[in-house]
């Protein structure tokens, strides 16, 4: 596996996924930590009405998940708007937006390879997704604070 000396932010938007949040985050950390020099996981809770916010509060505690930012929206918004909350607060050199219900983060090494080769925006379409409509299944990796706009697709 290729190692990338970058700080990666990964944004997940969740809604009523209290039973799966810990697994989503631990799987992400296991896959991302050997890939990059530093990372952060950003969870945007899109106004869940289950106990997702409570689970996330526990995960941000002293014994919780490291490298975690949580944003809990009080009113449900569309997925793009919720993703933007994560993008606006990301600190990384690169930011990946992932739908935890249908996306596999196994695409990250290939996306990072394209990004560090000079692309500012990398799009990847999840062909395994049952939902074929954009933006669901469309992964985006952004280079933060850039003035160039070359893109790459995988």
LINKAQUI-V533242 format. One record per run of one state. SS is the DSSP state (H for helix, E for strand, C for the rest). FROM is the first residue (numbers start at 0). LEN is the number of residues. If there is no record, write none. Layout:
BEGIN
SS_FROM_LEN ; SS_FROM_LEN
END
This chain:
BEGIN
C_0_3 ; E_3_11 ; C_14_6 ; H_20_13 ; C_33_2 ; E_35_11 ; C_46_5 ; H_51_8 ; C_59_8 ; E_67_6 ; C_73_5 ; H_78_11 ; C_89_4 ; E_93_5 ; C_98_6 ; H_104_12 ; C_116_4 ; E_120_5 ; C_125_12 ; E_137_6 ; C_143_7 ; E_150_3 ; C_153_1
END
